[in-house]
Amino acid sequence: MPPRRSAGEPLALPAVWRIGWGVTTGAADPAILYPAEAALVTRALPERVAEFATGRECARTALREIGVVTSDHPILADPHGAPLWPAGVIGSITHTAGWTGAVAARQGTGVRGHRTGLASIGLDAEVMAPLPDGVLDVVATSPERAELHLLDKSHPGTPWDTLLFAAKEATYKAWYPLTGVVLHHEQVRVQLTADGTFRAEASDGIRMPLRVQGRWRAGPDVVLTLAAVAAREVPRDAATRRTARGAASR
């Protein structure tokens, strides 16, 4: 099944931020990969190659949604595996069992000294199920676990632990392209709300915290989170990794 743009965005950000989507529940033919892309997975198992190809195909669909010509432009990866997007573009790719998606947007620009638009985005999808035993204790702080307990009491039936995990993953994917710094779960602080939104802060303890806003959706088969960093929210001391190759977010 080729990637498609859903009837309506799977998760909507404010209209002023135009996001392109590519989503699919199928698997792409690895033959769609450019040679330089295929070279990145030459030693991977067939399942991983198919997953990689599906992600790249979704990414190209998302790029076309925002008017970016994708012909003859492979989407390569940095040493940590994060996609390298075309210059002036930000994006993110995610995979889980039976679902692959990608988002892309134009990078925010300065207008008369002001920073406008989006600086970075992160997308994550997880299977619609509770986390395995013991995982929540690793990924969540004590205050976060207390908040999840209250959410579960007021809105039972939602896998709040998996939503928290996915929100942290999406936030990290939005953080990494701006800093190039790998974070631990406790360095990403998330506050979920029952209305389908969340707020987060990420910090390595050196730079000022990066403030993130997000959207989430649970069900029927996957938990989906989208994190966005407004250009105006990027701390002045954040070390950017943007290059002529574009920003990276896997």
Short mmCIF file of the C-alpha atoms (twelve columns), coordinates in Angstrom:
data_MODEL
# 
_entry.id   MODEL 
# 
loop_
_atom_site.group_PDB 
_atom_site.id 
_atom_site.type_symbol 
_atom_site.label_atom_id 
_atom_site.label_alt_id 
_atom_site.label_comp_id 
_atom_site.label_asym_id 
_atom_site.label_seq_id 
_atom_site.Cartn_x 
_atom_site.Cartn_y 
_atom_site.Cartn_z 
_atom_site.pdbx_PDB_model_num 
ATOM 1   C CA . MET A 1   0.000   0.000  0.000  1 
ATOM 2   C CA . PRO A 2   1.613   3.283  -1.057 1 
ATOM 3   C CA . PRO A 3   1.862   6.123  1.468  1 
ATOM 4   C CA . ARG A 4   -1.058  8.482  1.510  1 
ATOM 5   C CA . ARG A 5   -2.089  11.724 3.051  1 
ATOM 6   C CA . SER A 6   -4.932  10.985 5.421  1 
ATOM 7   C CA . ALA A 7   -8.345  12.606 5.111  1 
ATOM 8   C CA . GLY A 8   -7.357  15.337 7.511  1 
ATOM 9   C CA . GLU A 9   -4.000  15.330 9.239  1 
ATOM 10  C CA . PRO A 10  -3.459  12.457 11.701 1 
ATOM 11  C CA . LEU A 11  -2.435  15.120 14.218 1 
ATOM 12  C CA . ALA A 12  -2.984  18.810 13.550 1 
ATOM 13  C CA . LEU A 13  -0.740  21.646 14.657 1 
ATOM 14  C CA . PRO A 14  -1.772  25.313 14.347 1 
ATOM 15  C CA . ALA A 15  -2.708  26.165 10.763 1 
ATOM 16  C CA . VAL A 16  0.140   28.670 10.463 1 
ATOM 17  C CA . TRP A 17  2.519   25.703 10.620 1 
ATOM 18  C CA . ARG A 18  2.035   23.749 7.440  1 
ATOM 19  C CA . ILE A 19  2.934   20.088 7.940  1 
ATOM 20  C CA . GLY A 20  3.201   17.479 5.198  1 
ATOM 21  C CA . TRP A 21  2.288   13.885 6.069  1 
ATOM 22  C CA . GLY A 22  2.962   10.477 4.571  1 
ATOM 23  C CA . VAL A 23  1.465   7.436  6.314  1 
ATOM 24  C CA . THR A 24  0.947   3.790  5.441  1 
ATOM 25  C CA . THR A 25  0.055   0.455  7.002  1 
ATOM 26  C CA . GLY A 26  1.841   -1.443 4.232  1 
ATOM 27  C CA . ALA A 27  5.452   -2.096 3.291  1 
ATOM 28  C CA . ALA A 28  7.369   -0.497 0.439  1 
ATOM 29  C CA . ASP A 29  9.405   -2.356 -2.149 1 
ATOM 30  C CA . PRO A 30  13.094  -1.798 -1.325 1 
ATOM 31  C CA . ALA A 31  13.601  -1.191 -5.049 1 
ATOM 32  C CA . ILE A 32  12.264  2.345  -4.506 1 
ATOM 33  C CA . LEU A 33  15.438  3.276  -2.615 1 
ATOM 34  C CA . TYR A 34  18.102  5.390  -4.275 1 
ATOM 35  C CA . PRO A 35  21.482  3.644  -4.440 1 
ATOM 36  C CA . ALA A 36  22.918  5.908  -1.734 1 
ATOM 37  C CA . GLU A 37  19.957  5.062  0.530  1 
ATOM 38  C CA . ALA A 38  20.216  1.343  -0.146 1 
ATOM 39  C CA . ALA A 39  23.897  1.494  0.794  1 
ATOM 40  C CA . LEU A 40  22.871  2.481  4.333  1 
ATOM 41  C CA . VAL A 41  21.130  -0.867 4.906  1 
ATOM 42  C CA . THR A 42  23.269  -3.285 2.913  1 
ATOM 43  C CA . ARG A 43  23.975  -5.375 6.025  1 
ATOM 44  C CA . ALA A 44  20.487  -5.147 7.510  1 
ATOM 45  C CA . LEU A 45  17.958  -7.967 7.700  1 
ATOM 46  C CA . PRO A 46  15.223  -7.959 5.015  1 
ATOM 47  C CA . GLU A 47  12.625  -6.795 7.558  1 
ATOM 48  C CA . ARG A 48  14.752  -3.762 8.449  1 
ATOM 49  C CA . VAL A 49  15.379  -2.966 4.775  1 
ATOM 50  C CA . ALA A 50  11.633  -2.983 4.098  1 
ATOM 51  C CA . GLU A 51  11.011  -0.791 7.150  1 
ATOM 52  C CA . PHE A 52  13.703  1.639  6.020  1 
ATOM 53  C CA . ALA A 53  12.299  1.791  2.486  1 
ATOM 54  C CA . THR A 54  8.770   2.382  3.768  1 
ATOM 55  C CA . GLY A 55  9.979   5.248  5.934  1 
ATOM 56  C CA . ARG A 56  11.777  6.862  2.990  1 
ATOM 57  C CA . GLU A 57  8.712   6.493  0.793  1 
ATOM 58  C CA . CYS A 58  6.534   8.127  3.471  1 
ATOM 59  C CA . ALA A 59  9.106   10.904 3.826  1 
ATOM 60  C CA . ARG A 60  8.965   11.646 0.104  1 
ATOM 61  C CA . THR A 61  5.169   11.797 0.284  1 
ATOM 62  C CA . ALA A 62  5.418   14.268 3.167  1 
ATOM 63  C CA . LEU A 63  7.926   16.385 1.238  1 
ATOM 64  C CA . ARG A 64  5.672   16.554 -1.804 1 
ATOM 65  C CA . GLU A 65  2.854   17.732 0.480  1 
ATOM 66  C CA . ILE A 66  4.849   20.888 1.237  1 
ATOM 67  C CA . GLY A 67  5.925   21.404 -2.350 1 
ATOM 68  C CA . VAL A 68  9.432   19.947 -2.175 1 
ATOM 69  C CA . VAL A 69  10.551  18.147 -5.324 1 
ATOM 70  C CA . THR A 70  11.916  14.765 -4.290 1 
ATOM 71  C CA . SER A 71  13.255  13.416 -7.565 1 
ATOM 72  C CA . ASP A 72  16.957  12.564 -7.473 1 
ATOM 73  C CA . HIS A 73  17.251  13.508 -3.814 1 
ATOM 74  C CA . PRO A 74  18.108  10.597 -1.517 1 
ATOM 75  C CA . ILE A 75  17.294  10.975 2.178  1 
ATOM 76  C CA . LEU A 76  20.492  9.854  3.844  1 
ATOM 77  C CA . ALA A 77  21.280  9.559  7.561  1 
ATOM 78  C CA . ASP A 78  23.699  10.949 10.120 1 
ATOM 79  C CA . PRO A 79  25.961  8.702  12.258 1 
ATOM 80  C CA . HIS A 80  23.113  8.187  14.740 1 
ATOM 81  C CA . GLY A 81  20.698  7.109  11.995 1 
ATOM 82  C CA . ALA A 82  18.659  10.333 11.910 1 
ATOM 83  C CA . PRO A 83  17.427  11.304 8.431  1 
ATOM 84  C CA . LEU A 84  19.138  14.170 6.633  1 
ATOM 85  C CA . TRP A 85  16.470  16.368 5.074  1 
ATOM 86  C CA . PRO A 86  16.800  18.766 2.133  1 
ATOM 87  C CA . ALA A 87  18.116  22.226 2.936  1 
ATOM 88  C CA . GLY A 88  15.466  24.400 4.558  1 
ATOM 89  C CA . VAL A 89  13.314  21.424 5.569  1 
ATOM 90  C CA . ILE A 90  12.697  19.726 8.908  1 
ATOM 91  C CA . GLY A 91  11.065  16.353 9.379  1 
ATOM 92  C CA . SER A 92  10.746  13.080 11.229 1 
ATOM 93  C CA . ILE A 93  10.093  9.414  10.447 1 
ATOM 94  C CA . THR A 94  8.626   6.745  12.720 1 
ATOM 95  C CA . HIS A 95  7.953   3.022  12.511 1 
ATOM 96  C CA . THR A 96  5.999   0.582  14.626 1 
ATOM 97  C CA . ALA A 97  4.312   -2.745 13.933 1 
ATOM 98  C CA . GLY A 98  1.881   -2.258 11.045 1 
ATOM 99  C CA . TRP A 99  2.266   1.524  10.794 1 
ATOM 100 C CA . THR A 100 4.842   3.887  9.296  1 
ATOM 101 C CA . GLY A 101 4.632   7.650  9.071  1 
ATOM 102 C CA . ALA A 102 6.642   10.759 8.281  1 
ATOM 103 C CA . VAL A 103 6.177   14.494 8.624  1 
ATOM 104 C CA . ALA A 104 7.953   17.385 6.935  1 
ATOM 105 C CA . ALA A 105 7.753   21.161 7.148  1 
ATOM 106 C CA . ARG A 106 9.580   24.236 5.993  1 
ATOM 107 C CA . GLN A 107 12.148  25.412 8.498  1 
ATOM 108 C CA . GLY A 108 11.275  28.600 10.365 1 
ATOM 109 C CA . THR A 109 12.964  31.773 9.178  1 
ATOM 110 C CA . GLY A 110 13.797  35.120 10.694 1 
ATOM 111 C CA . VAL A 111 11.696  38.103 9.616  1 
ATOM 112 C CA . ARG A 112 12.969  41.550 10.613 1 
ATOM 113 C CA . GLY A 113 14.823  40.127 13.559 1 
ATOM 114 C CA . HIS A 114 11.975  37.880 14.690 1 
ATOM 115 C CA . ARG A 115 12.027  34.086 14.555 1 
ATOM 116 C CA . THR A 116 8.899   32.628 13.025 1 
ATOM 117 C CA . GLY A 117 7.571   29.214 12.081 1 
ATOM 118 C CA . LEU A 118 8.878   25.846 13.181 1 
ATOM 119 C CA . ALA A 119 12.449  25.101 14.198 1 
ATOM 120 C CA . SER A 120 12.050  21.321 14.577 1 
ATOM 121 C CA . ILE A 121 9.472   18.535 14.699 1 
ATOM 122 C CA . GLY A 122 9.444   14.980 16.016 1 
ATOM 123 C CA . LEU A 123 7.032   12.127 15.323 1 
ATOM 124 C CA . ASP A 124 6.653   8.847  17.204 1 
ATOM 125 C CA . ALA A 125 4.268   5.899  16.927 1 
ATOM 126 C CA . GLU A 126 3.904   2.967  19.302 1 
ATOM 127 C CA . VAL A 127 1.594   -0.033 19.417 1 
ATOM 128 C CA . MET A 128 -1.646  0.732  21.283 1 
ATOM 129 C CA . ALA A 129 -0.815  -1.293 24.404 1 
ATOM 130 C CA . PRO A 130 0.612   -0.720 27.894 1 
ATOM 131 C CA . LEU A 131 4.376   -0.676 28.291 1 
ATOM 132 C CA . PRO A 132 6.056   -3.933 29.360 1 
ATOM 133 C CA . ASP A 133 6.518   -4.385 33.108 1 
ATOM 134 C CA . GLY A 134 9.349   -2.313 34.534 1 
ATOM 135 C CA . VAL A 135 9.743   0.062  31.580 1 
ATOM 136 C CA . LEU A 136 7.746   2.921  33.091 1 
ATOM 137 C CA . ASP A 137 10.053  3.009  36.116 1 
ATOM 138 C CA . VAL A 138 12.964  3.549  33.730 1 
ATOM 139 C CA . VAL A 139 11.464  6.222  31.461 1 
ATOM 140 C CA . ALA A 140 9.303   8.250  33.872 1 
ATOM 141 C CA . THR A 141 10.151  10.414 36.860 1 
ATOM 142 C CA . SER A 142 8.204   10.135 40.111 1 
ATOM 143 C CA . PRO A 143 6.123   13.276 39.365 1 
ATOM 144 C CA . GLU A 144 5.332   11.938 35.892 1 
ATOM 145 C CA . ARG A 145 4.191   8.604  37.303 1 
ATOM 146 C CA . ALA A 146 1.948   10.449 39.768 1 
ATOM 147 C CA . GLU A 147 0.403   12.466 36.925 1 
ATOM 148 C CA . LEU A 148 -0.210  9.275  34.923 1 
ATOM 149 C CA . HIS A 149 -1.984  7.753  37.924 1 
ATOM 150 C CA . LEU A 150 -4.376  10.713 38.054 1 
ATOM 151 C CA . LEU A 151 -4.991  10.577 34.294 1 
ATOM 152 C CA . ASP A 152 -5.687  6.861  34.454 1 
ATOM 153 C CA . LYS A 153 -8.217  7.371  37.252 1 
ATOM 154 C CA . SER A 154 -10.065 10.144 35.403 1 
ATOM 155 C CA . HIS A 155 -9.742  8.676  31.890 1 
ATOM 156 C CA . PRO A 156 -9.342  4.878  32.142 1 
ATOM 157 C CA . GLY A 157 -8.749  2.747  29.073 1 
ATOM 158 C CA . THR A 158 -5.993  4.888  27.571 1 
ATOM 159 C CA . PRO A 159 -2.417  3.517  27.698 1 
ATOM 160 C CA . TRP A 160 -1.065  6.626  29.404 1 
ATOM 161 C CA . ASP A 161 2.299   5.025  30.071 1 
ATOM 162 C CA . THR A 162 2.823   4.351  26.367 1 
ATOM 163 C CA . LEU A 163 1.650   7.863  25.533 1 
ATOM 164 C CA . LEU A 164 4.239   9.283  27.912 1 
ATOM 165 C CA . PHE A 165 6.950   7.143  26.346 1 
ATOM 166 C CA . ALA A 166 5.897   8.206  22.834 1 
ATOM 167 C CA . ALA A 167 5.745   11.884 23.830 1 
ATOM 168 C CA . LYS A 168 9.286   11.657 25.193 1 
ATOM 169 C CA . GLU A 169 10.481  9.971  22.013 1 
ATOM 170 C CA . ALA A 170 8.864   12.634 19.819 1 
ATOM 171 C CA . THR A 171 10.315  15.388 22.007 1 
ATOM 172 C CA . TYR A 172 13.784  13.878 21.742 1 
ATOM 173 C CA . LYS A 173 13.432  13.709 17.968 1 
ATOM 174 C CA . ALA A 174 12.623  17.423 17.973 1 
ATOM 175 C CA . TRP A 175 15.542  18.214 20.327 1 
ATOM 176 C CA . TYR A 176 18.285  16.243 18.600 1 
ATOM 177 C CA . PRO A 177 18.456  18.122 15.265 1 
ATOM 178 C CA . LEU A 178 18.900  21.419 17.119 1 
ATOM 179 C CA . THR A 179 21.690  20.250 19.426 1 
ATOM 180 C CA . GLY A 180 23.184  16.971 18.251 1 
ATOM 181 C CA . VAL A 181 23.056  15.832 21.881 1 
ATOM 182 C CA . VAL A 182 21.733  12.428 22.965 1 
ATOM 183 C CA . LEU A 183 19.450  12.624 26.010 1 
ATOM 184 C CA . HIS A 184 18.310  10.155 28.660 1 
ATOM 185 C CA . HIS A 185 14.606  9.754  29.388 1 
ATOM 186 C CA . GLU A 186 14.831  11.644 32.681 1 
ATOM 187 C CA . GLN A 187 16.177  14.675 30.792 1 
ATOM 188 C CA . VAL A 188 12.880  14.985 28.923 1 
ATOM 189 C CA . ARG A 189 9.999   16.149 31.106 1 
ATOM 190 C CA . VAL A 190 6.467   15.643 29.717 1 
ATOM 191 C CA . GLN A 191 3.066   16.798 30.935 1 
ATOM 192 C CA . LEU A 192 0.184   15.055 29.183 1 
ATOM 193 C CA . THR A 193 -3.365  16.367 29.177 1 
ATOM 194 C CA . ALA A 194 -6.550  14.482 28.371 1 
ATOM 195 C CA . ASP A 195 -7.496  16.847 25.533 1 
ATOM 196 C CA . GLY A 196 -4.932  15.377 23.116 1 
ATOM 197 C CA . THR A 197 -2.093  17.797 23.806 1 
ATOM 198 C CA . PHE A 198 1.114   17.754 25.797 1 
ATOM 199 C CA . ARG A 199 3.920   20.073 26.796 1 
ATOM 200 C CA . ALA A 200 7.505   19.074 27.312 1 
ATOM 201 C CA . GLU A 201 10.908  20.415 28.226 1 
ATOM 202 C CA . ALA A 202 14.225  18.881 27.222 1 
ATOM 203 C CA . SER A 203 17.631  19.783 28.601 1 
ATOM 204 C CA . ASP A 204 21.052  18.207 28.902 1 
ATOM 205 C CA . GLY A 205 21.806  20.269 32.004 1 
ATOM 206 C CA . ILE A 206 24.101  22.576 30.052 1 
ATOM 207 C CA . ARG A 207 21.822  24.371 27.633 1 
ATOM 208 C CA . MET A 208 18.657  26.178 28.636 1 
ATOM 209 C CA . PRO A 209 15.583  23.902 28.510 1 
ATOM 210 C CA . LEU A 210 13.947  23.545 25.122 1 
ATOM 211 C CA . ARG A 211 10.191  24.027 25.349 1 
ATOM 212 C CA . VAL A 212 8.070   21.780 23.160 1 
ATOM 213 C CA . GLN A 213 4.367   21.627 22.413 1 
ATOM 214 C CA . GLY A 214 2.719   18.492 21.134 1 
ATOM 215 C CA . ARG A 215 -0.365  16.611 20.059 1 
ATOM 216 C CA . TRP A 216 -1.270  12.983 20.672 1 
ATOM 217 C CA . ARG A 217 -3.778  10.397 19.476 1 
ATOM 218 C CA . ALA A 218 -4.501  6.970  20.921 1 
ATOM 219 C CA . GLY A 219 -6.066  4.222  18.829 1 
ATOM 220 C CA . PRO A 220 -7.336  2.234  17.268 1 
ATOM 221 C CA . ASP A 221 -4.048  0.431  16.601 1 
ATOM 222 C CA . VAL A 222 -1.281  2.886  17.413 1 
ATOM 223 C CA . VAL A 223 -0.398  5.656  19.815 1 
ATOM 224 C CA . LEU A 224 0.830   8.665  17.850 1 
ATOM 225 C CA . THR A 225 2.662   11.745 19.157 1 
ATOM 226 C CA . LEU A 226 3.865   14.850 17.336 1 
ATOM 227 C CA . ALA A 227 6.231   17.315 19.015 1 
ATOM 228 C CA . ALA A 228 6.937   20.776 17.633 1 
ATOM 229 C CA . VAL A 229 9.435   23.470 18.547 1 
ATOM 230 C CA . ALA A 230 8.523   27.004 17.510 1 
ATOM 231 C CA . ALA A 231 11.497  28.958 16.183 1 
ATOM 232 C CA . ARG A 232 10.968  31.590 18.864 1 
ATOM 233 C CA . GLU A 233 11.357  28.911 21.572 1 
ATOM 234 C CA . VAL A 234 14.877  27.839 20.597 1 
ATOM 235 C CA . PRO A 235 17.243  29.012 23.374 1 
ATOM 236 C CA . ARG A 236 19.941  31.373 22.228 1 
ATOM 237 C CA . ASP A 237 22.594  29.021 23.603 1 
ATOM 238 C CA . ALA A 238 21.343  25.980 21.655 1 
ATOM 239 C CA . ALA A 239 24.078  24.638 19.403 1 
ATOM 240 C CA . THR A 240 22.430  24.008 16.055 1 
ATOM 241 C CA . ARG A 241 23.329  21.153 13.755 1 
ATOM 242 C CA . ARG A 242 21.589  22.599 10.696 1 
ATOM 243 C CA . THR A 243 23.789  22.339 7.657  1 
ATOM 244 C CA . ALA A 244 23.368  22.679 3.927  1 
ATOM 245 C CA . ARG A 245 22.081  19.106 4.072  1 
ATOM 246 C CA . GLY A 246 19.197  20.145 6.277  1 
ATOM 247 C CA . ALA A 247 18.063  19.071 9.741  1 
ATOM 248 C CA . ALA A 248 17.901  15.538 11.067 1 
ATOM 249 C CA . SER A 249 15.106  13.821 12.940 1 
ATOM 250 C CA . ARG A 250 14.453  10.139 12.737 1 
# 
